[in-house]
Amino acid sequence: MHQSANSTCAGKRSDEELANLAKRIGTPLYIYDLGRLRNRIIELRTTFRQAGAKLFFATMANDRLQVLRLLARYGVGACVNSLPHLQLARKAGFHTSAIQFTSTGMTRADMKVAQDLGVRVNLDSLQQLETWLALGASEAGIRINAASLGRNGRADRIGMDASELHLAQGIAKHYRSKITGLHIYVGTNFQTPDQMLPTLNAFFDLAGALVSIAYINIGGGIGVNYAHRGPAFDLPAFGKGLATCANKLRSRLGRNVEIIVEPGRYFVADCAVFLTTVTDRKRLAGKDIAAVDGSVSVFPRPFHHPDTPHQIRPLTRPGQNGHRRRKMLVVGRTTFSRDILGSSLLPSNLRSGDLIVISDAGAYSASMASRFLGQPEPHEIFL
């Protein structure tokens, strides 16, 4: 269920407000704060202003139309990796010139749609490049594998080896076309700029050897501190490092090159919380367990990434403040043994009907939900 509401508060919601929303709408419930999202756009624009970079958003991180419409309205571009998301981005108001299609294994049919719409693509292999150009395209973007740059980039299956760039140029020349864009997926959820900048330095050096380069697309990267402990990601240092790379490239080529930054989950992660209601309590094998009306089928991120658990806390009721806390496993109301949302120190008098809030639920949460386990669709509200 989707609802919208107006609010002038862009800060943290009070427990009373969250509880009232849960009572009025029901749980499980995603609560999105679009005011926080607007603030995040401003923060990121400030970070990358010196580099003259444009902001793009990966729609797979959050495909909610209300979120996408706000991003489009504030001039953010869209990175899509499927035709349904391409159609969704257009519906949300992104102009085709502000959309890039970046995926692996694109079909000829996908390519034809992108060409007909005039959407730029970033191709994952030499074979994909040849297919794209054979369909009549006059230009193409290609993806470079981060690890192939030899600067401690994280190994993954994305893109082509950097050493294949000259082969890609040869294919483009054969079709009387040119390579105008380079894309890199740096990695995900980095906690410091130093984990990214060596790879980006090498990537910009590679781009400087491509005389036809018109744009660079940097995907992924800025992490979320789900534990909310330790230092935050140093945005000013990252912005300064990227500006150094960008200005060096522009100076080398003697002209402007468009820089696109798609900063990963950082855009939306802290713009939502997930509320769920306790349905059962028990103790088994020395563990305290609280079952809730949520599930990893509707809040999937803990299942896919248990190494970066979300903060889980209670919405206190009268009589709970100051009560002794006990470590509890929070689980879904299904028979799937791995339906585990996380663990937390919760009041020992926690009971059925109490509310639990899970933080940083704006990225790779609702967008990853599935029909698995047959759970009803969660409620959503956009403030």
C-alpha positions, -999 to +999 in steps of 0.1 A: +000+000+000+014+034-010+004+067+007+017+102+005+018+129+032+031+164+036+056+174+062+079+204+068+103+184+090+133+170+072+150+158+103+147+127+124+111+116+132+100+114+168+091+080+182+056+093+188+052+103+152+065+069+140+042+051+164+012+071+153+019+064+116+022+027+124-011+028+143-029+046+115-014+027+085-003-006+099+029-026+097+052-037+083+057-002+071+084+017+052+085+054+061+103+076+036+114+112+045+117+130+012+130+161+030+161+141+040+165+131+004+165+167-007+192+175+018+212+146+005+210+159-030+223+193-018+251+177+002+263+156-028+261+185-052+283+205-029+307+176-026+312+173-064+309+209-074+346+215-077+348+185-101+320+199-121+303+165-119+266+156-125+247+134-101+230+102-113+210+077-092+210+039-096+173+031-099+179-005-086+188+009-052+153+023-048+126+020-076+098+038-058+082+063-081+079+090-055+116+089-048+125+089-085+102+118-093+118+139-066+153+131-079+142+139-115+127+172-103+159+182-087+179+176-118+195+142-109+201+117-137+192+080-138+214+049-142+192+020-153+201-016-160+168-030-175+141-020-199+115-019-171+137+005-151+143+026-183+105+029-187+101+037-150+127+064-152+109+080-181+076+078-162+093+095-133+103+124-154+139+118-163+147+131-198+163+105-220+194+127-222+197+122-184+195+084-185+223+059-191+216+022-196+244+002-180+241-036-177+256-069-187+244-092-214+221-067-232+200-083-258+197-070-293+161-060-285+172-040-255+198-023-276+173-014-303+150+002-278+179+023-263+190+034-297+155+043-308+151+065-277+186+080-280+197+067-246+234+063-240+246+028-231+278+015-214+286-019-228+301-048-209+322-066-235+338-064-269+310-087-283+283-064-268+301-034-284+302-050-318+265-059-316+256-024-306+276-008-334+263-033-360+228-020-352+239+013-366+250+033-335+274+062-342+289+061-307+292+039-276+302+038-240+321+008-226+326-005-190+361-010-176+366-036-149+380-019-118+403-047-108+419-048-142+434-013-136+457-029-110+451-004-082+436-027-057+402-025-073+377-051-060+375-081-082+341-087-098+325-098-131+317-063-143+331-047-175+360-055-198+397-056-191+414-022-194+439-037-218+410-043-243+404-006-248+425-005-280+405-035-293+373-016-286+387+014-305+395-009-334+359-022-335+345+013-334+368+024-362+356-006-383+320+006-380+330+042-386+319+050-351+337+061-319+340+053-282+327+084-264+322+072-228+339+051-202+321+036-172+335+021-141+319+003-112+344+010-085+328-012-059+302-008-032+299+005+004+334+019+007+339+036+041+368+059+032+379+078+000+413+061+001+397+028-008+384+044-041+408+071-053+437+049-064+414+031-088+398+063-100+432+079-106+441+049-129+407+051-146+411+088-154+446+081-167+431+055-190+404+079-202+431+105-211+444+081-238+409+081-255+408+111-277+371+107-285+361+106-248+330+128-240+319+115-206+331+094-177+305+076-155+316+065-120+293+040-105+290+029-069+312+037-040+301+059-011+292+037+018+267+038+046+279+033+082+250+010+092+265+006+127+266+044+132+299+040+150+333+054+141+341+082+116+318+091+088+328+089+051+350+119+044+329+136+016+351+167+013+382+146+008+365+125-018+352+156-036+387+171-036+403+139-049+378+135-077+382+172-087+420+166-090+414+137-113+388+156-134+408+187-138+439+168-147+420+150-175+405+182-188+439+199-188+454+170-206+428+170-234+424+207-235+386+205-234+357+197-211+347+160-203+314+154-187+318+137-153+289+116-139+289+103-104+265+077-093+273+075-056+255+043-047+233+037-017+244+069+000+217+088-018+188+072-001+198+047+026+191+070+056+160+085+040+138+057+053+131+034+083+112+001+085+087-004+112+075-039+122+053-052+151+063-080+175+041-110+171+058-135+194+085-140+221+103-172+230+136-185+243+154-214+225+188-229+230+198-200+253+187-173+228+159-148+232+139-145+200+114-119+190+092-127+159+078-098+140+053-092+112+082-083+088+103-107+070+134-109+048+111-113+019+098-077+023+130-063+040+157-084+022+189-066+029+198-084+061+195-117+043+218-107+015+243-086+036+244-100+072+280-086+074+266-050+076+236-053+100+211-026+105+205-008+138+173-022+154+156-005+183+123-005+201+097+022+200+093+024+237+059+023+254+051+033+290+070+011+314+098+003+291+122+032+297+150+022+319+140-015+318+169-040+315+180-048+280+186-082+266+202-093+234+174-107+211+173-122+177+146-105+155+131-130+131+103-130+105+070-148+109+078-176+085+091-211+086+123-202+066+152-208+090+172-179+076+144-153+080+165-133+104+163-095+104+191-090+129+198-089+166+198-061+191+196-052+228+159-049+234+138-044+266+135-077+284+097-070+288+093-067+251+059-083+242+036-089+213+022-056+199+054-036+206+069-018+177+105-022+164+122+003+140+150-006+117+172+022+104+188+030+070+160+013+051+160+035+020+184+015-002+183-021-014+154-028+009+120-024-006+135-026-041+148-061-034+115-075-020+102-108-035+072-131-035+093-156-016+076-168+016+042-154+005+043-123+027+019-094+021+032-063+005+044-038+032+028-005+036+047+026+025+044+063+032+063+093+018+066+123+040 
